[in-house]
Amino acid sequence: MKMEEEILDVVDEKDKFCSSCGSAINGKKTSVGVQQIDKVESVKVKAVGGKKNQTKEKVTNEKEQIKKLSNTKLVYIAFFLIIVVGVILYSSGVFDQPVTPALQDVSSFHGGVDLQNLQRINDLENELKQNPDQKKLLELAHLLNDSGFKEKAVEKYKVYLKADSKNPDVLVDMGVCYYDLGKYDDAQNLMKEALKQKPDHQIAHLNLGVISIAAGKHDEAVEWWKKTVAINPNSDIAKRAQELINSH
């Protein structure tokens, strides 16, 4: 405003000629001074507006940086907590695998329980009705055993043994079914029968130790496992027997 007053003082509305340069004046305020004032004011507004925009951008950038840092800290904290919990669980033994003397773990090598075998079981049942076959009958018995149908497996093993009563492997497998059904005496008799047919049957020795433990006969079980190791110390069965000896 001071600039405007100075300009107005120099050029008065009543003057017809400029006192400085002698040029004619049209009776109105000269637009030169006003334009200069407007230009100055415009520059001031733009300058102020520019500073405000810069301030907003700066604040926004700072907020984004703070947010990124916060997210990064949360990720590190979560990762740290996961590690701590894992260490605690590992130290407490949650992930340890218990050694259980379950017969099916060592005497049955037919692939483990698989419910997808149900379709094959049904197919074999239908095929055997039309055409009896010892090989398919044994396959069916093993599938029933592995799938948890122990009583049905025993039925099929009995049918098979009518034609091949001295098969030590089948005697052992049927003994496993009896053990799982809680019939320890029947299981023991079948294991010993298998040893009559094959005295060095390593799995039968191992299973007799397991049956003895189930019956509360600790010393007898250890003796069976020692015999298991003696038959073939380098086999997986011998290693399993040694583990059982060490754990009992």
VOBA-1610 file (N, C-alpha, C; in pm, whole numbers, padded with zeros to 5 digits, always signed):
BEGIN
Met+00083-00120+00000Met+00000+00000+00000Met+00085+00124+00000Lys+00203+00122+00061Lys+00290+00238+00063Lys+00335+00274-00076Met+00362+00167-00156Met+00404+00190-00294Met+00295+00258-00372Glu+00167+00214-00346Glu+00053+00272-00419Glu+00038+00418-00384Glu+00052+00457-00255Glu+00038+00596-00212Glu+00144+00683-00274Glu+00266+00628-00284Glu+00373+00706-00344Glu+00344+00736-00490Ile+00291+00635-00560Ile+00258+00654-00702Ile+00147+00755-00718Leu+00045+00748-00630Leu-00069+00841-00637Leu-00025+00982-00604Asp+00074+00996-00518Asp+00125+01129-00485Asp+00192+01192-00606Val+00256+01113-00685Val+00327+01166-00802Val+00230+01206-00911Val+00126+01123-00930Val+00028+01150-01036Val-00104+01180-00972Asp-00149+01304-00973Asp-00276+01344-00915Asp-00383+01345-01022Glu-00511+01316-00981Glu-00621+01311-01077Glu-00643+01446-01143Lys-00618+01558-01075Lys-00643+01692-01129Lys-00536+01736-01228Asp-00420+01678-01224Asp-00315+01718-01316Asp-00345+01671-01456Lys-00326+01755-01554Lys-00347+01721-01694Lys-00217+01678-01758Phe-00108+01725-01703Phe+00024+01687-01756Phe+00110+01635-01642Cys+00191+01539-01677Cys+00282+01481-01577Cys+00387+01584-01541Ser+00403+01606-01409Ser+00498+01705-01361Ser+00641+01664-01386Ser+00663+01536-01409Ser+00799+01487-01427Ser+00841+01487-01572Cys+00747+01429-01658Cys+00785+01413-01798Cys+00710+01503-01893Gly+00600+01569-01845Gly+00523+01658-01928Gly+00425+01590-02019Ser+00405+01458-02004Ser+00308+01386-02089Ser+00168+01417-02044Ala+00071+01409-02140Ala-00070+01437-02111Ala-00128+01326-02029Ile-00218+01366-01934Ile-00284+01269-01845Ile-00431+01273-01876Asn-00499+01148-01886Asn-00638+01138-01930Asn-00736+01156-01817Gly-00693+01194-01703Gly-00786+01222-01592Gly-00810+01104-01504Lys-00763+00986-01538Lys-00780+00866-01455Lys-00647+00828-01393Lys-00656+00752-01291Lys-00533+00704-01229Lys-00457+00621-01328Thr-00329+00643-01335Thr-00248+00566-01429Thr-00251+00419-01393Ser-00259+00336-01496Ser-00269+00191-01474Ser-00135+00127-01449Val-00028+00205-01476Val+00106+00148-01459Val+00131+00111-01314Gly+00099+00205-01225Gly+00121+00181-01082Gly+00036+00068-01031Val-00092+00064-01076Val-00183-00041-01029Val-00135-00177-01076Gln-00095-00184-01207Gln-00045-00312-01259Gln+00076-00361-01181Gln+00163-00264-01148Gln+00281-00304-01071Gln+00243-00356-00933Ile+00144-00286-00872Ile+00098-00331-00739Ile+00039-00470-00747Asp-00050-00491-00853Asp-00112-00622-00869Asp-00008-00731-00889Lys+00093-00695-00970Lys+00197-00792-00997Lys+00273-00829-00869Val+00303-00728-00789Val+00374-00751-00663Val+00291-00836-00569Glu+00159-00801-00560Glu+00070-00877-00471Glu+00059-01021-00519Ser+00051-01039-00655Ser+00041-01174-00710Ser+00163-01257-00676Val+00279-01194-00688Val+00403-01265-00654Val+00404-01305-00509Lys+00354-01214-00422Lys+00349-01246-00279Lys+00259-01364-00253Val+00140-01364-00318Val+00044-01474-00297Val+00104-01605-00343Lys+00166-01601-00463Lys+00226-01723-00515Lys+00336-01773-00423Ala+00414-01679-00373Ala+00524-01718-00284Ala+00471-01783-00159Val+00365-01723-00102Val+00304-01779+00020Val+00245-01914-00010Gly+00173-01924-00125Gly+00112-02052-00162Gly+00215-02159-00185Gly+00326-02122-00249Gly+00433-02218-00273Gly+00491-02273-00146Lys+00509-02181-00048Lys+00562-02226+00082Lys+00466-02322+00149Lys+00334-02293+00140Lys+00235-02382+00203Lys+00240-02520+00140Asn+00249-02524+00004Asn+00254-02654-00065Asn+00378-02732-00026Gln+00492-02659-00019Gln+00615-02725+00021Gln+00605-02781+00162Thr+00541-02705+00251Thr+00524-02750+00390Thr+00437-02875+00396Lys+00326-02874+00315Lys+00237-02991+00314Lys+00310-03114+00263Glu+00386-03098+00152Glu+00461-03210+00098Glu+00562-03264+00198Lys+00628-03171+00269Lys+00727-03212+00368Lys+00662-03293+00479Val+00545-03244+00529Val+00474-03314+00636Val+00428-03451+00588Thr+00376-03456+00463Thr+00329-03582+00407Thr+00443-03682+00395Asn+00557-03635+00344Asn+00674-03724+00331Asn+00721-03776+00466Glu+00719-03687+00565Glu+00762-03729+00700Glu+00667-03834+00756Lys+00535-03814+00731Lys+00436-03912+00781Lys+00457-04047+00714Glu+00482-04046+00580Glu+00503-04171+00508Glu+00628-04242+00559Gln+00734-04164+00585Gln+00857-04224+00638Gln+00834-04286+00775Ile+00759-04214+00859Ile+00728-04266+00993Ile+00646-04394+00983Lys+00549-04394+00887Lys+00464-04512+00869Lys+00546-04632+00823Lys+00640-04606+00727Lys+00725-04714+00679Lys+00812-04770+00790Leu+00868-04680+00871Leu+00951-04724+00983Leu+00871-04807+01083Ser+00746-04764+01107Ser+00660-04836+01202Ser+00630-04976+01151Asn+00598-04988+01020Asn+00569-05119+00961Asn+00691-05209+00967Thr+00808-05151+00939Thr+00932-05229+00944Thr+00959-05280+01085Lys+00937-05193+01184Lys+00957-05234+01324Lys+00863-05348+01361Leu+00736-05338+01315Leu+00638-05442+01347Leu+00681-05576+01288Val+00732-05573+01163Val+00777-05696+01099Val+00892-05759+01177Tyr+00989-05677+01217Tyr+01102-05729+01294Tyr+01058-05784+01430Ile+00966-05714+01493Ile+00916-05760+01625Ile+00845-05893+01611Ala+00758-05904+01506Ala+00684-06029+01484Ala+00781-06144+01456Phe+00881-06117+01373Phe+00981-06220+01340Phe+01057-06264+01465Phe+01092-06167+01548Phe+01164-06197+01672Phe+01080-06284+01764Leu+00949-06250+01775Leu+00860-06327+01862Leu+00843-06470+01812Ile+00836-06487+01678Ile+00823-06622+01622Ile+00945-06706+01658Ile+01064-06645+01645Ile+01187-06717+01679Ile+01187-06757+01826Val+01148-06663+01913Val+01147-06690+02057Val+01052-06804+02090Val+00930-06800+02032Val+00831-06905+02059Val+00883-07039+02008Gly+00946-07039+01887Gly+01000-07163+01832Gly+01107-07223+01922Val+01194-07137+01974Val+01301-07185+02064Val+01242-07245+02190Ile+01139-07179+02244Ile+01075-07229+02367Ile+01012-07365+02343Leu+00938-07378+02230Leu+00872-07505+02200Leu+00973-07615+02176Tyr+01081-07581+02105Tyr+01184-07681+02077Tyr+01251-07727+02207Ser+01279-07632+02294Ser+01345-07664+02421Ser+01257-07750+02511Ser+01124-07729+02499Ser+01031-07804+02585Ser+01007-07945+02534Gly+01057-07974+02410Gly+01043-08110+02358Gly+00915-08135+02284Val+00843-08029+02245Val+00716-08047+02173Val+00737-08117+02041Phe+00852-08090+01976Phe+00876-08146+01844Phe+00947-08281+01848Asp+00973-08330+01964Asp+01040-08460+01974Asp+00946-08572+01930Gln+00999-08669+01859Gln+00921-08784+01817Gln+00933-08896+01921Pro+00823-08934+01984Pro+00829-09039+02084Pro+00861-09175+02022Val+00940-09253+02094Val+00971-09388+02047Val+00863-09481+02101Thr+00777-09531+02012Thr+00669-09620+02054Thr+00688-09757+01991Pro+00686-09860+02071Pro+00708-09995+02018Pro+00582-10051+01953Ala+00531-09982+01850Ala+00412-10032+01780Ala+00456-10129+01673Leu+00397-10246+01672Leu+00439-10351+01581Leu+00432-10310+01435Gln+00325-10240+01396Gln+00309-10206+01255Gln+00418-10113+01204Asp+00488-10044+01297Asp+00594-09953+01255Asp+00715-10029+01201Val+00735-10154+01245Val+00857-10225+01208Val+00831-10354+01132Ser+00713-10411+01143Ser+00690-10541+01081Ser+00605-10534+00956Ser+00549-10420+00928Ser+00466-10409+00809Ser+00527-10307+00715Phe+00565-10353+00597Phe+00632-10266+00501Phe+00550-10257+00373His+00421-10226+00386His+00332-10222+00270His+00291-10080+00234Gly+00362-09978+00285Gly+00337-09840+00243Gly+00264-09754+00342Gly+00223-09809+00457Gly+00153-09726+00555Gly+00006-09710+00523Val-00067-09651+00618Val-00210-09632+00602Val-00237-09532+00490Asp-00328-09569+00398Asp-00363-09482+00287Asp-00509-09509+00252Leu-00596-09413+00281Leu-00739-09432+00255Leu-00771-09441+00107Gln-00677-09400+00023Gln-00699-09413-00121Gln-00698-09560-00163Asn-00649-09646-00073Asn-00649-09789-00102Asn-00790-09849-00100Leu-00885-09772-00051Leu-01023-09824-00042Leu-01077-09867-00178Gln-01047-09788-00282Gln-01094-09824-00415Gln-01032-09955-00460Arg-00901-09970-00432Arg-00833-10094-00469Arg-00888-10212-00390Ile-00921-10187-00264Ile-00980-10294-00181Ile-01111-10342-00241Asn-01196-10249-00280Asn-01325-10285-00340Asn-01305-10361-00471Asp-01208-10316-00550Asp-01182-10385-00679Asp-01135-10528-00655Leu-01044-10545-00557Leu-00993-10679-00528Leu-01103-10771-00475Glu-01190-10717-00393Glu-01302-10797-00340Glu-01387-10851-00455Asn-01417-10764-00550Asn-01500-10806-00664Asn-01426-10906-00753Glu-01297-10883-00774Glu-01219-10973-00859Glu-01207-11112-00797Leu-01188-11116-00663Leu-01172-11245-00595Leu-01302-11325-00592Lys-01414-11255-00594Lys-01543-11326-00598Lys-01558-11401-00730Gln-01508-11341-00836Gln-01521-11401-00968Gln-01409-11503-00996Asn-01288-11472-00942Asn-01175-11560-00971Asn-01077-11561-00853Pro-01084-11659-00764Pro-00993-11666-00649Pro-00847-11670-00694Asp-00766-11591-00625Asp-00624-11583-00661Asp-00544-11552-00534Gln-00445-11638-00504Gln-00369-11623-00380Gln-00291-11491-00375Lys-00235-11451-00488Lys-00157-11329-00491Lys-00245-11207-00462Lys-00362-11202-00524Lys-00455-11090-00502Lys-00513-11097-00361Leu-00533-11218-00311Leu-00586-11234-00176Leu-00489-11178-00073Leu-00359-11204-00092Leu-00258-11152+00000Leu-00248-11000-00011Glu-00258-10949-00132Glu-00256-10803-00151Glu-00374-10739-00078Leu-00490-10803-00088Leu-00609-10750-00020Leu-00590-10751+00131Ala-00534-10859+00185Ala-00511-10870+00329Ala-00416-10760+00377His-00310-10737+00301His-00214-10631+00338His-00280-10492+00334Leu-00360-10467+00232Leu-00427-10337+00221Leu-00524-10315+00337Leu-00596-10419+00373Leu-00689-10408+00487Leu-00611-10383+00616Asn-00499-10451+00632Asn-00413-10434+00750Asn-00362-10290+00757Asp-00307-10242+00646Asp-00248-10109+00644Asp-00353-09998+00659Ser-00474-10026+00617Ser-00580-09924+00622Ser-00657-09926+00754Gly-00616-10015+00845Gly-00677-10017+00978Gly-00790-10115+00996Phe-00822-10194+00892Phe-00930-10293+00903Phe-00870-10426+00949Lys-00831-10429+01075Lys-00754-10541+01129Lys-00831-10673+01129Glu-00955-10671+01172Glu-01033-10795+01179Glu-01057-10854+01041Lys-01086-10766+00944Lys-01106-10815+00807Lys-00976-10869+00750Ala-00865-10803+00788Ala-00734-10849+00741Ala-00705-10989+00795Val-00738-11013+00924Val-00717-11145+00984Val-00794-11252+00907Glu-00917-11220+00870Glu-01000-11315+00793Glu-00931-11354+00662Lys-00878-11253+00592Lys-00813-11279+00463Lys-00682-11356+00482Tyr-00607-11322+00589Tyr-00483-11397+00616Tyr-00513-11545+00645Lys-00619-11570+00718Lys-00656-11709+00751Lys-00689-11787+00624Val-00761-11721+00534Val-00796-11787+00408Val-00668-11817+00329Tyr-00577-11721+00328Tyr-00452-11740+00255Tyr-00370-11855+00314Leu-00363-11860+00449Leu-00281-11961+00517Leu-00336-12103+00500Lys-00460-12116+00459Lys-00513-12250+00433Lys-00437-12317+00318Ala-00392-12235+00225Ala-00317-12288+00111Ala-00166-12276+00130Asp-00122-12190+00223Asp+00021-12168+00244Asp+00045-12146+00394Ser+00028-12250+00472Ser+00028-12239+00618Ser+00165-12213+00679Lys+00271-12235+00604Lys+00405-12220+00658Lys+00475-12091+00615Asn+00398-11998+00564Asn+00457-11871+00519Asn+00485-11783+00642Pro+00613-11765+00681Pro+00645-11693+00804Pro+00606-11544+00798Asp+00618-11482+00682Asp+00584-11340+00670Asp+00435-11316+00693Val+00353-11405+00640Val+00208-11391+00658Val+00170-11418+00803Leu+00237-11513+00867Leu+00212-11540+01008Leu+00246-11416+01093Val+00356-11352+01060Val+00395-11231+01133Val+00294-11120+01110Asp+00251-11101+00985Asp+00155-10994+00955Asp+00021-11017+01027Met-00023-11140+01032Met-00148-11168+01104Met-00127-11146+01254Gly-00006-11179+01303Gly+00025-11154+01445Gly+00019-11005+01477Val+00062-10922+01383Val+00055-10777+01402Val-00090-10733+01420Cys-00179-10789+01337Cys-00322-10755+01349Cys-00375-10791+01487Tyr-00340-10909+01535Tyr-00385-10952+01668Tyr-00331-10859+01777Tyr-00204-10817+01762Tyr-00146-10725+01859Tyr-00225-10594+01861Asp-00255-10540+01744Asp-00331-10414+01736Asp-00472-10428+01792Leu-00524-10549+01788Leu-00657-10575+01844Leu-00650-10604+01994Gly-00529-10604+02050Gly-00512-10628+02194Gly-00508-10774+02232Lys-00498-10862+02133Lys-00494-11005+02158Lys-00347-11050+02160Tyr-00280-11025+02271Tyr-00136-11046+02280Tyr-00096-11192+02275Asp-00174-11279+02335Asp-00140-11422+02334Asp-00143-11478+02192Asp-00247-11440+02116Asp-00257-11486+01977Asp-00141-11429+01895Ala-00108-11305+01921Ala+00002-11241+01848Ala+00134-11313+01878Gln+00158-11345+02006Gln+00281-11412+02045Gln+00291-11551+01982Asn+00180-11625+01981Asn+00179-11760+01924Asn+00213-11758+01775Leu+00160-11659+01705Leu+00188-11650+01562Leu+00333-11612+01534Met+00392-11524+01619Met+00532-11488+01601Met+00623-11608+01624Lys+00592-11685+01725Lys+00673-11804+01754Lys+00654-11910+01646Glu+00535-11918+01591Glu+00511-12011+01480Glu+00593-11971+01358Ala+00605-11839+01338Ala+00686-11790+01226Ala+00833-11828+01246Leu+00881-11825+01373Leu+01019-11861+01401Leu+01044-12010+01380Lys+00942-12092+01396Lys+00957-12235+01367Lys+00986-12257+01219Gln+00920-12174+01137Gln+00938-12186+00993Gln+01066-12118+00947Lys+01104-12010+01020Lys+01226-11936+00983Lys+01291-11884+01111Pro+01383-11959+01171Pro+01442-11924+01300Pro+01513-11788+01304Asp+01562-11742+01191Asp+01633-11614+01191Asp+01543-11498+01140His+01414-11516+01155His+01321-11410+01111His+01336-11290+01207Gln+01402-11188+01159Gln+01440-11076+01246Gln+01320-10996+01296Ile+01222-10977+01211Ile+01104-10898+01251Ile+01024-10973+01357Ala+01015-11104+01345Ala+00943-11183+01445Ala+01008-11169+01582His+01143-11170+01585His+01215-11151+01711His+01185-11012+01770Leu+01192-10912+01686Leu+01164-10775+01731Leu+01023-10763+01788Asn+00927-10821+01717Asn+00788-10811+01761Asn+00760-10888+01889Leu+00829-10997+01907Leu+00814-11071+02032Leu+00862-10987+02150Gly+00965-10905+02128Gly+01008-10814+02233Gly+00903-10709+02264Val+00840-10659+02161Val+00735-10558+02180Val+00615-10618+02254Ile+00578-10739+02217Ile+00466-10806+02284Ile+00499-10831+02431Ser+00623-10866+02458Ser+00666-10891+02596Ser+00657-10764+02680Ile+00696-10651+02622Ile+00684-10523+02693Ile+00538-10494+02723Ala+00450-10519+02625Ala+00306-10494+02646Ala+00251-10581+02758Ala+00311-10698+02777Ala+00267-10790+02882Ala+00338-10763+03014Gly+00425-10662+03017Gly+00494-10627+03141Gly+00618-10709+03167Lys+00668-10778+03066Lys+00787-10862+03082Lys+00909-10790+03024His+00968-10702+03102His+01076-10616+03055His+01202-10695+03017Asp+01248-10782+03107Asp+01372-10856+03083Asp+01359-10947+02961Glu+01244-11009+02947Glu+01220-11097+02832Glu+01223-11018+02702Ala+01165-10897+02706Ala+01163-10812+02587Ala+01304-10775+02544Val+01388-10738+02641Val+01526-10700+02609Val+01601-10817+02547Glu+01576-10938+02594Glu+01642-11056+02539Glu+01603-11078+02392Trp+01474-11060+02362Trp+01429-11074+02223Trp+01496-10969+02134Trp+01511-10849+02184Trp+01572-10742+02104Trp+01722-10764+02084Lys+01787-10821+02185Lys+01929-10852+02169Lys+01948-10959+02061Lys+01858-11056+02058Lys+01863-11159+01954Lys+01838-11098+01816Thr+01750-10996+01815Thr+01720-10928+01688Thr+01846-10862+01632Val+01920-10795+01719Val+02043-10727+01677Val+02147-10828+01631Ala+02155-10941+01699Ala+02256-11042+01669Ala+02236-11104+01531Ile+02114-11112+01485Ile+02086-11174+01355Ile+02150-11095+01242Asn+02137-10963+01245Asn+02196-10876+01142Asn+02210-10734+01199Pro+02323-10707+01261Pro+02343-10578+01331Pro+02332-10454+01241Asn+02352-10472+01111Asn+02353-10357+01020Asn+02216-10324+00960Ser+02117-10403+00987Ser+01985-10380+00927Ser+01909-10271+01003Asp+01807-10216+00937Asp+01722-10115+01001Asp+01647-10174+01120Ile+01609-10300+01108Ile+01538-10367+01217Ile+01629-10378+01340Ala+01755-10409+01318Ala+01851-10418+01429Ala+01869-10282+01496Lys+01876-10178+01415Lys+01889-10042+01470Lys+01767-10005+01554Arg+01651-10045+01505Arg+01528-10020+01580Arg+01530-10096+01713Ala+01575-10221+01708Ala+01583-10302+01830Ala+01680-10240+01930Gln+01793-10189+01881Gln+01891-10126+01970Gln+01833-10000+02035Glu+01756-09925+01959Glu+01689-09806+02014Glu+01595-09846+02128Leu+01522-09955+02107Leu+01429-10001+02211Leu+01504-10049+02335Ile+01618-10115+02313Ile+01701-10159+02427Ile+01748-10038+02507Asn+01797-09938+02434Asn+01848-09819+02502Asn+01739-09742+02576Ser+01618-09745+02525Ser+01509-09668+02587Ser+01439-09745+02698His+01475-09871+02716His+01413-09951+02822His+01519-10002+02919
//
